[in-house]
Amino acid sequence: MSTLSTTLGRMGGVNLLPFAVAAVAFLLIGAPSSWVTLTVAGLAMGMMLFLMASGLSLVFGLMDVLNFGHSAFVSFGAFISATVLAGLGGWLAADSWVLNSLALAASYLAAICFGLVAGWFFETVIIRPVYRDHLRQILITIGAMIVAEQTILAFWGGTPYSVGRPHFLEGSWIIGDVSIEIYRAFAFALGAAVFVMLYLVLNRTRIGLLIRAGVENREMVEALGFRVDRLFIGVFMLGSALAALGGAMWAGYETLITPALGAELMIVVFIVVIIGGLGSIEGTLLGAILVGLMANYVGFLAPKLALASNMILMVAILLWRPNGLRPAVK
Amino acid sequence: MTTKATTGALAIKGIVALIGALLLFAPFLFQDVRSLEVAARICIFIVLVASFDLLIGYTGIVSFAHTMFFGFGAYGAAILLKQMGPGWTPVILGGLAGVAVSLVFAVAIGLLSLRVKAIFFAMITLAAASVVLVLASQLSQFTGGEDGITYRAPDLFKPATKVLTDADGKVLSLWGVKFNGKLAAYYFVFLSSLVLFLLMLRFVASPLGTVLKAIRENEARAEAIGYRVVAYRTFIFCLSATIASLAGTVYAVWLKYTGPDTALSFAFMIDILLMVVIGGMGTMWGAVIGAVLMVVAQYYLRDLMGVASEAMAGVPLLPELMAPDRWLFWLGLIFILLVYFFPKGIAGTAMEKGART
């Protein structure tokens, strides 16, 4: 038993879980072509969830602040990028992939800029006065979420809003009898690129070192003379921008968005963060991919259980590891 | 800790007594259907908010699963009333079933997650509640899905039932109020709510209530003195779940309809949260005031906002924000300001004023 666990640990420990899930699903599904399609969909969904959840996780790890209003950034990101895309409809419909991707990049940039500004505003106005008071943090951020959701309703109305997709991301690749939607592959690639960048920043730069040290022991870093609160604003802004980007990508994935989007995703994002363990982006990635895969496999095998499956996954993992799979703070 | 008698506290208690009296005579004072609806809703919400306050105000646990328990009670009664037809047996059985399911969930969630940080608990209850909501709308053969269930209440509560008759065999009426089934239904709601509320009032004054306050103030110290924090927290979670579930059953009987929107939705949960915070956490009186203010606002403020919205028809964006459906926007703003400046809410702030020695 102990040799088995050491072998597993050497092979990557909890990082093997997504592979195990994929393998079990392969046996249950039977048809390789649908398995590949589902896996790609799951990975793409996981990557978008990762973008939305990473900020939440880091913010919590660094400053012990839990932002229940985080989903507001996601929905604002989705709606802003959709509006920009609608405004650039001419570019989007053009038959040149340069204009197409320019429109897409503009929409993502708009979402990211909004995320940065809104994150700064949110941090200084809403959260700053209630540091170190969990109950009031939860209440205030819930209030902010209500206001944000209502603002979206006031601006964009309650009817579903359709999102344009650049021409070159439409359709799917067909390899043998496997079909892969291009947008999913694109979402996966973009998410993976962001993860690698985040990973490098956190592990290879001085700022990243400070952030990791702050997560581990904030008082000590402050005692050494660093202004963790300034760092925290930066992390908060970055987290909000990533959430907005995630929302923008999600909007393109869904192609029809409603103001309830944020509230729906929030639950999943929380589950991701809890599963992964608060404070580490590797844990968040792991949680996001697990949730994405589970949601797609279960959605195929037993559609009615799709959302419950995440809940069951969360309960199982919490029973096994009460602090999540890879928490930053032991 | 004995509560000091302040003028503010006396005033708050006076207001609550006044509200109680108004609710007691509501059918006689406000003789239209809508007002009675509002009064019954206020009664139910007072119980629901007070039971939520046991968690958030007295113990410092933030749970988002309170509507889930309310929903269990409501759906328990609704499903059985639909299947077995009107009568008291389905109400009682449904109520008990709701309580049983609530207890199972509360114990499971409590033992699983009350050990960890408060924030984990909030997230886990949120996830659990949302899963139940999705299940309720998907298992449509039991729950009627999104449409919910419509059913008939026990015969006593039918509008045609004559509860008291005069000499001619007609429905007795007093000051224009007919003693029919509707009135009986209202007093059923009122009395059940009153009993549950008084129970909770008694509970928070008991030694057990004091232990809970001790845990809220200083968890480590309470643990060090020898109280098992997890056990107490799980207990209060179960108690508040039971009360919420019973309130759900009563509401289901009154409304004769149960659906995701009236019993389980997240908006409903937000309402409860707003009521507790606006009224004042940690005082049973605050629950009463918060519930009354919010329900009245829900029913009558929207009309007012509709007027305001039309008056501002020329101004950009303002009419959109003043539209009756956007009332939550303003409530959210008020909520944020309240949490900043008056974290104790209306009742808590008022009760500190005018200390008398």
Chai-1 contact restraints between the chains, C-beta under 6 A:
chainA,res_idxA,chainB,res_idxB,connection_type,confidence,min_distance_angstrom,max_distance_angstrom,comment,restraint_id
A,L66,B,I119,contact,1.0,0.0,6.0,A-B,restraint_1
A,H134,B,A118,contact,1.0,0.0,6.0,A-B,restraint_2
A,H134,B,I119,contact,1.0,0.0,6.0,A-B,restraint_3
A,R136,B,V339,contact,1.0,0.0,6.0,A-B,restraint_4
A,I138,B,V62,contact,1.0,0.0,6.0,A-B,restraint_5
A,I138,B,A122,contact,1.0,0.0,6.0,A-B,restraint_6
A,L139,B,V277,contact,1.0,0.0,6.0,A-B,restraint_7
A,L139,B,V339,contact,1.0,0.0,6.0,A-B,restraint_8
A,I140,B,I336,contact,1.0,0.0,6.0,A-B,restraint_9
A,I140,B,V339,contact,1.0,0.0,6.0,A-B,restraint_10
A,G143,B,G332,contact,1.0,0.0,6.0,A-B,restraint_11
A,G143,B,F335,contact,1.0,0.0,6.0,A-B,restraint_12
A,G143,B,I336,contact,1.0,0.0,6.0,A-B,restraint_13
A,I146,B,L328,contact,1.0,0.0,6.0,A-B,restraint_14
A,I146,B,G332,contact,1.0,0.0,6.0,A-B,restraint_15
A,V147,B,F329,contact,1.0,0.0,6.0,A-B,restraint_16
A,V147,B,G332,contact,1.0,0.0,6.0,A-B,restraint_17
A,V147,B,L333,contact,1.0,0.0,6.0,A-B,restraint_18
A,Q150,B,R326,contact,1.0,0.0,6.0,A-B,restraint_19
A,Q150,B,L328,contact,1.0,0.0,6.0,A-B,restraint_20
A,Q150,B,F329,contact,1.0,0.0,6.0,A-B,restraint_21
A,A154,B,E320,contact,1.0,0.0,6.0,A-B,restraint_22
A,A154,B,L321,contact,1.0,0.0,6.0,A-B,restraint_23
A,A154,B,R326,contact,1.0,0.0,6.0,A-B,restraint_24
A,I267,B,A127,contact,1.0,0.0,6.0,A-B,restraint_25
A,I267,B,S130,contact,1.0,0.0,6.0,A-B,restraint_26
A,F270,B,M123,contact,1.0,0.0,6.0,A-B,restraint_27
A,I271,B,A127,contact,1.0,0.0,6.0,A-B,restraint_28
A,I274,B,M123,contact,1.0,0.0,6.0,A-B,restraint_29
A,K304,B,Q138,contact,1.0,0.0,6.0,A-B,restraint_30
A,L307,B,V131,contact,1.0,0.0,6.0,A-B,restraint_31
A,L307,B,V134,contact,1.0,0.0,6.0,A-B,restraint_32
A,A308,B,V131,contact,1.0,0.0,6.0,A-B,restraint_33
A,M311,B,A127,contact,1.0,0.0,6.0,A-B,restraint_34
A,M311,B,V131,contact,1.0,0.0,6.0,A-B,restraint_35
A,P322,B,V116,contact,1.0,0.0,6.0,A-B,restraint_36
